[in-house]
Amino acid sequence: MEDTLVERRLTAQPDAPPEDPVAHDHRAYGLAAEVRAVEEGHNARVLADGSILVKAESHPGSYRVAIRGIDQGVLRFGCTCRSGEYRTALPVPCKHAALAARRLEREGLARWDDGRWRLRDHAQVRGTRLLLAGTVRHRPRTATPAAAEAA
């Protein structure tokens, strides 16, 4: 049985070290989680604070997904559900995060690349501009209103 699991891992990801089970499972897990979310009728809505609310039409309750970070260009998501709290080693810890990642793709902010979600280049530029704009507290006036009228 052990040999079968190792063979399956090596076939799926030959470049991943055998002592790191997360490296072997996260690509397939992300896709499977997204399929489950779609089959269960979940939908994702972007909120004003930049998080994504994922809700199922058939079940009460909702979960909030946020981008936890970017690790070597790979988006890492966090979720308020139980899976999101204990699977923090995975870039996509749950079906809610998988659906949120797909929503980012529809918005043109992320792309699925080699089994991982990556932030698009223009999204990185846009984010950096917004962060930079947030550092400007007060812009000095270049001319007084009287000087502007005289010109």
C-alpha atoms as one frame of an Amber mdcrd trajectory, in Angstrom:
protein
   0.000   0.000   0.000   2.813   2.393   0.913   4.527   1.739  -2.430   1.315
   2.514  -4.302   0.961   5.893  -2.576   4.583   6.781  -3.269   4.254   5.746
  -6.918   1.109   7.824  -7.277   2.847  10.845  -5.739   5.903  10.490  -7.954
   3.742  10.192 -11.042   1.732  13.289 -10.129   4.702  15.483  -9.159   8.143
  14.012  -9.803   9.994  17.180  -8.743   8.463  17.404  -5.250  10.468  16.063
  -2.312   8.946  12.861  -0.842   9.039  14.227   2.719   6.683  17.090   1.780
   3.150  15.656   1.347   1.626  19.109   0.863   3.712  19.670  -2.267   2.218
  16.514  -3.756  -1.411  17.157  -2.967  -2.166  20.850  -3.371  -2.566  20.984
  -7.160  -5.113  18.188  -7.394  -6.757  19.301  -4.164  -7.379  22.821  -5.501
  -9.161  21.505  -8.587 -11.195  18.961  -6.639 -12.214  21.629  -4.136 -13.405
  23.918  -6.915 -15.477  21.142  -8.467 -17.130  20.458  -5.092 -17.940  24.150
  -4.613 -19.563  24.424  -8.040 -21.507  21.184  -7.625 -22.846  22.384  -4.274
 -24.072  25.664  -5.765 -21.641  28.055  -4.087 -21.158  31.544  -5.449 -18.503
  34.178  -4.756 -18.994  37.916  -4.321 -16.226  40.496  -3.924 -16.644  42.753
  -0.879 -15.532  46.362  -0.463 -12.662  45.410   1.863 -11.079  43.180  -0.793
 -12.205  39.888   0.703 -14.552  37.488  -1.087 -17.774  36.211   0.410 -18.565
  32.642  -0.608 -22.074  31.419  -0.019 -24.099  28.357  -0.965 -27.619  28.787
  -2.243 -28.686  25.459  -0.748 -27.124  25.847   2.717 -27.346  28.652   5.272
 -24.186  30.520   6.185 -21.278  31.984   4.329 -17.501  32.153   4.579 -15.050
  34.965   4.006 -11.957  34.288   1.901  -8.956  36.600   1.841  -5.556  36.535
   0.207  -3.091  35.674   2.989  -0.021  36.319   0.928   1.978  35.642  -2.183
   4.754  33.046  -2.030   7.089  33.091  -5.051   4.258  34.404  -7.215   1.702
  31.867  -5.923  -1.417  33.260  -4.268  -2.128  31.870  -0.787  -5.700  32.046
   0.452  -7.240  31.953   3.890 -10.845  31.150   4.780 -12.996  31.394   7.890
 -14.246  27.804   7.513 -12.802  24.885   9.508 -10.754  23.583   6.580  -9.345
  27.046   6.004  -8.181  27.213   9.602  -6.298  23.899   9.737  -5.065  23.527
   6.150  -3.020  26.706   6.208  -0.036  24.995   4.553  -2.011  24.656   1.309
  -2.247  27.627  -1.067  -5.951  26.786  -1.568  -7.116  25.300   1.755 -10.800
  24.687   0.960 -13.548  24.754  -1.652 -14.428  28.343  -0.707 -10.880  29.499
  -1.450 -10.888  27.565  -4.738 -14.058  29.322  -5.828 -12.659  32.700  -4.730
  -9.553  32.059  -6.846 -11.733  31.358  -9.865 -13.544  34.635  -9.188 -10.195
  36.449  -9.266  -9.577  34.841 -12.640 -12.922  36.097 -13.969 -11.994  39.592
 -12.746  -8.714  39.318 -14.691  -6.543  39.453 -11.556  -5.244  35.872 -11.338
  -4.419  32.998 -13.653  -4.195  29.215 -13.258  -0.628  28.287 -14.108   0.926
  24.857 -13.681  -1.490  23.819 -10.967  -1.257  27.062  -8.989  -3.029  30.391
  -8.840  -0.747  33.286  -9.739  -1.380  37.008  -9.627  -1.340  38.554 -13.109
   1.368  41.116 -13.833  -1.072  43.981 -14.408  -2.767  43.177 -11.084   0.596
  43.485  -9.330   1.206  46.850 -10.969  -2.302  48.038 -10.098  -1.907  46.911
  -6.495   1.442  48.618  -6.151  -0.010  51.860  -7.535  -2.866  51.729  -5.046
  -0.472  51.100  -2.171   1.741  53.934  -3.310  -1.236  56.267  -3.662  -2.210
  55.407  -0.076   1.120  56.752   1.177   0.280  60.269  -0.001  -1.491  61.952
   2.894  -1.478  65.521   1.737  -0.442  66.829  -1.626   1.183  70.257  -1.508
  -0.377  72.889  -3.722   1.814  74.012  -6.551   0.108  77.362  -6.934  -2.245
  79.472  -4.874  -5.683  80.285  -6.327  -4.635  83.937  -6.821  -1.562  82.889
  -8.785  -3.672  80.548 -10.888  -6.048  83.418 -11.803  -3.162  85.699 -12.737
  -1.759  83.112 -15.115
